[in-house]
Amino acid sequence: MNIEKAETDAAIAACFPVMKELRPHLREEDWPERVRNQAREGYRLAYVEERGRVVAVAGYRFVTYLAWGRALYVDDLVTASDVRSKGHGGALFDWLVAEARREGCDEMHLDSGVHRFGAHRFYLGRRMDITSHHFAMKLGDGGR
């Protein structure tokens, strides 16, 4: 398994099919620009490649919080559905932990949708704790 940072347009594009499984609202034609816009705010994209195919993707950033200190926040973490439970997600998760340590982080955080039970088992199995509830409010037309 090879884990790389997606920094070129080709690498970013290769991550799209896997990310689309987690974020089905994304459109391929908007994908590179969205990643580049988020990158200006510190977003980074890493992926696992196996036999020339991207099979797992993580979007993450480094943030400093009053509550937690310096942290690596995982925005996105997904493995292609046809290769789940084969170690790709675990390898990428472990890489993220190592990246957080290399960058002097005190903690690593992520949010996971309440319906993603398999992901929750994965995170709990990796010794993550459920420490809070995440609340959100839409502010556009639907946020009244």
Residue pairs with C-beta under 8 A, 6 or more apart in sequence:
1 48
1 49
1 50
1 87
1 88
1 91
2 48
2 49
2 50
3 46
3 47
3 48
3 49
3 91
3 92
3 95
4 11
4 46
4 47
4 49
5 11
5 44
5 45
5 46
6 12
6 14
6 15
6 35
6 45
6 46
6 47
6 57
9 32
11 45
11 47
12 31
12 32
12 35
12 36
12 45
13 31
13 32
14 47
14 49
14 54
15 45
15 47
15 54
15 57
16 26
16 28
16 31
17 54
17 80
18 47
18 54
18 55
18 56
18 57
18 78
18 79
18 80
19 26
19 31
19 57
19 59
19 76
19 78
20 26
20 28
21 78
21 80
21 81
22 57
22 76
22 77
22 78
23 76
26 34
35 43
35 45
35 59
38 59
39 45
41 61
42 61
42 62
42 63
43 59
43 60
43 61
43 75
44 59
44 60
44 61
45 57
45 58
45 59
46 57
46 58
46 60
46 92
46 95
46 96
46 99
47 54
47 56
47 57
47 58
47 92
48 54
48 55
48 56
48 57
48 79
48 88
48 91
48 92
49 55
50 83
50 88
54 80
55 79
55 80
55 83
55 88
56 77
56 78
56 79
56 80
56 83
56 88
56 89
56 91
56 92
57 76
57 77
57 78
57 92
58 74
58 76
58 77
58 78
58 92
58 93
58 95
58 96
59 74
59 75
59 76
59 77
60 72
60 73
60 74
60 75
60 76
60 96
60 99
61 72
61 73
61 75
62 70
62 71
62 72
62 73
62 103
62 105
63 70
63 71
63 73
64 70
64 71
65 71
68 106
68 107
68 109
69 105
69 106
69 107
70 103
70 104
70 105
70 106
70 107
71 100
71 105
71 106
71 107
71 108
71 109
72 96
72 99
72 100
72 103
72 105
72 107
72 108
72 109
73 108
73 109
73 110
74 96
74 108
74 109
74 110
75 110
77 89
77 92
77 93
77 96
77 110
77 119
78 89
79 88
79 89
79 92
80 88
84 118
89 122
90 122
90 126
93 122
93 126
96 108
97 108
100 107
100 108
108 128
110 123
110 128
111 134
112 119
112 120
112 123
113 119
120 130
124 130
137 143
